[in-house]
Amino acid sequence: MFPWQPIFAFLIVLAAAVWLTLRVLKTVRSVSRGGQGHVSNCGTCQHNPEVTKAAPLVQLGKKLDK
């Protein structure tokens, strides 16, 4: 009887190779289209740290008596 572990390990490695290949192809295609997609970052994107509005800084400390 043929052991099942080598087959299972091969399927895991094959799935990882397919996933990695698809990610590389997606990145290469995105770059070849001028950076559109997940590789580039636009100036008006909410995830751009220069565009995101930061909440005011609250400092904790002793209250000064007036």
N, C-alpha and C positions, 0 to 999 in steps of 0.2 A: 504494500500500500504506500502511495506517495504521500509524504508529509504535507500538511496544509500551510505550515508557517512560511516556507519560501514563496509560495504563491501569494499569500497575503502580503508579505513584505514587498514583493515585486509590484503588486497593485498599488500599494501606498507610494512607492517610489515613482511609479508611472503617473499617478495622479499629481504628485508634486511637480514632476517634470512638465506635465501639460499645463498646470497652473502657472508655473514660472514662464513657460514659453508664451502663454497668452498675455501675461503682464508685460513681458519684453516687447511683444508685437504691438500692444496698445500704446506703450510709451514711444516706440519708434514711429508709429503712425501719427501720434499726436505731435511729435516734434516735426515731422515732415509736412504737416499741415499748418505750420507757422506757430506752433505752440498752443493751439486751441485744445482745451481739454483739461485733464487733471495736472498737467505738468506746469502750466503757466498760472500766473495770478494777476487778475485785472486790478486796475486802480480803484474801482468802485465796489469791489467785493467786500462783503461783511467780514470775511475771514482775514482780510488784509489788516495787519496791525496798525498801519498808518491811517486807515479810514475808521477803524473802530473807535467809538467814543468811550473814553474811560470814565468810570465813576470817580467822583471827587475822593481824595485821600482823607481818611479820618484818622487823626492821631490821638492816641490814648495817653493820658498823663494826669498829673495832679491838677485839680481845678484851682485856678488862681482867684484869691479873694480880692474884691475891688473895694 
